[in-house]
Amino acid sequence: MKDNLRRIQALTVKEFREVLRDNSSLALGILLPIILILVIGYGISLDVKHAPIGVVLEDASPEAQQVVDFVDGSEYFRPTYMTSMNQALRAMEQRKIDAILRVPPDFSRQLHQGDGRVQLLLYGTDTTTAMSIQSYVETAAAQWSASQMAGRGVGAVELESRLWFNDAHESTWYFLPGLILMIVTLVGVLLTAGVMAREYERGTFESLFVTPVKKGEIIVAKMIPYFCIAMLGVLICLILSRFLFQVPLVGSLSLVILMSILYLLTALGMGMLISVVTKAQFMAIQMALLVSFLPSIMLSGFLFDLRATPQWVQWIGEVLPFKHYLVVLKTLLLAGDLWPVILPQTGFLIFFMALFVGLALRAIRKKVE
C-alpha cells in the first residue's frame, strides 16, 4: 500500500509539473473560464436600452406632448424630436433611429371624441429590438391612457404599429443572416487555424520553406480551398433561406456576395494569423473559438441588442469585424441597398481584411525552426 501511494504521489507531482509547464492547459483551465464568465455576464442582455427613437409631434396640444413624455429621461429610449415625417423616415432608412413615434395632427380631437391614435413605425431587420421597443411603448401608452381616463374621462390611446422590412413578423428572417455569419466564421477562422497548425505540428509546412515559393504565394495557396468551401456555404445558405424560409433579398445579390467575400478574406486572414502564432493545433482551435466564434455570437448583435450592454462591451463589438458584416448582411437582405448604412460597414470590412491578411503575411517566417 505504501509503495502504491508513493508511486501515485510521484506520478501526481510529475503531472502537476507538466501542467504548469504547459501554457495551453493553464490557459484552457483558468483563463478561458474567466474570459467566458466576464463576456457572458457583461455581454449578454436581452433588454433593450437607449434605443434611438424619432418623435414626430404633428399636434401641438398639451395631450399630444404628454402622451410622449415617457421617452424623456427613460433608460430604454434615446429620443430625437423631429419636425416632419419625411425627416424621420430618412433617419430610419439611414439606421440613425430604430423607431418612429408619430402623433397625428388630429390626436387631441380624436382623444376627446373617443380614442386617440398614435403611430409607431419599427425597423424590422432586428426583430428582437423592434418587439421590445413596441412592448415598452404599448405599456407606456396604456399607463397614460389609464391615468387620463380615471382623471378626466377622455378616451384611450390606440397604438398602431407597423414593422418595416419584416412585414411577416418572421423571427427566422432575423436569425438567418446571423447563421450565415457563423458559418463563414467557422470555416474561415476555425478550420483554417486548425488545419494550418496541424501542418506545423507534422512538419509538412517545413517542406515548403526549402523551396523557392514566396510567403505571399503560400498564404494565397492555403486560402483558396477554404475560400471556395466557405463561399459554397454562403450560396447554399442564401438559396435555402430564399426557397425554404422565404427570406427576401431586397438588395443586390452581387453586393451580398461582395460583402461576404470581404468578410471571408478577413476570417481567413484571422485563422492564418492564429495558426502562424500558435503552431499547435489544440491551442489554435481554442484561440479560434475564443477570439472568433464566441464573439461572432455574443458581440455581433446576432442574439441581442448591444446597446443594452456596458459601453466597453459595445466598443469591443465595434473593433471586431463580426458586427459590421452582420449589419450589412441584414440591411441587404431585408431593407435593400441603403448606402448610408452599407458604405461605412464596407469601409470597416476592407480595413479588417487588409489588417488580418497583412498581419498573417508579416507573421509567417519562411525558415525551419
Order of alpha helices (4+ residues) and beta strands (2+ residues): alpha-alpha-alpha-beta-alpha-beta-alpha-beta-alpha-beta-alpha-beta-alpha-alpha-alpha-alpha-alpha-alpha-alpha-alpha-alpha-alpha
